[in-house]
Amino acid sequence: MPSEPAFGSLHATLLGPSLGCSRQTLHGTYKCRGTPVYRCVIPMAKQVAAKLSDVEYNQIRRIVRSGLYINSSDFVRDAVRRRLSEIESAARPGSGKLKDELYRYMKERGGLVWPDDAARDLGYSVLEILEGLRKLEREGKAQEAEGIPVEA
């Protein structure tokens, strides 16, 4: 049998020859005929600590009590996965559709746009809009406006 893999790697290990093997279980040894047997090694989970405000903590507890999540850890894992997915999709090179839509949107509004308004109006995340703005900036089609008064 091959040596054990290092923790943190996800892979399948062939445990027997493709024409037959024996499988050891708690209930005895079983024969596998004609099919290789694979074992999946799941990476070890890492633990991360974070401090939350009382307001954030209480919001999460209310959501958990409503039944949307099993517990607070389940909520946090889902939030992390969603955020990572959002960041990954913003970093993924696109077809240029967002960039073209964003440029047209900026021209229609006289050239000045807020990223959060553009995200809401165009149906993208703020991260996707910021990535589109960076691409437009590299092409010389947009630049960050400085000294613009902000209305209260």
Order of alpha helices (4+ residues) and beta strands (2+ residues): beta-beta-beta-beta-alpha-alpha-alpha-alpha-alpha
